[in-house]
């Protein structure tokens, strides 16, 4: 077609897809596409691919946050167990003295 950029995935025919989006989201996608010098269709394809590939910064950050919290809780539990053990030893010393 005249005036359309050649897609990097031109190995097959592109099938039209209609999606409903709020106007504000459309404006954001158009701005992203213009800023990156790509078509809106290409921007949407990139977004779909990122989601399907699992390359989602929000989810990756969420998972990293959960992992950090779990590590912090594990560290806290180990410290508490250590302090409890020391406290028990101190009590035994006091009782036995």
Secondary structure by P-SEA (a helix, b strand, c coil): cccccccccccbbbbbbbbbbcaaaaaaaaaaaaaacccaaaaaaaaaaaaaacccaaaaaaaaaaaaaaaaaaaaaaaaaaaaaaaaaaaaaaaac
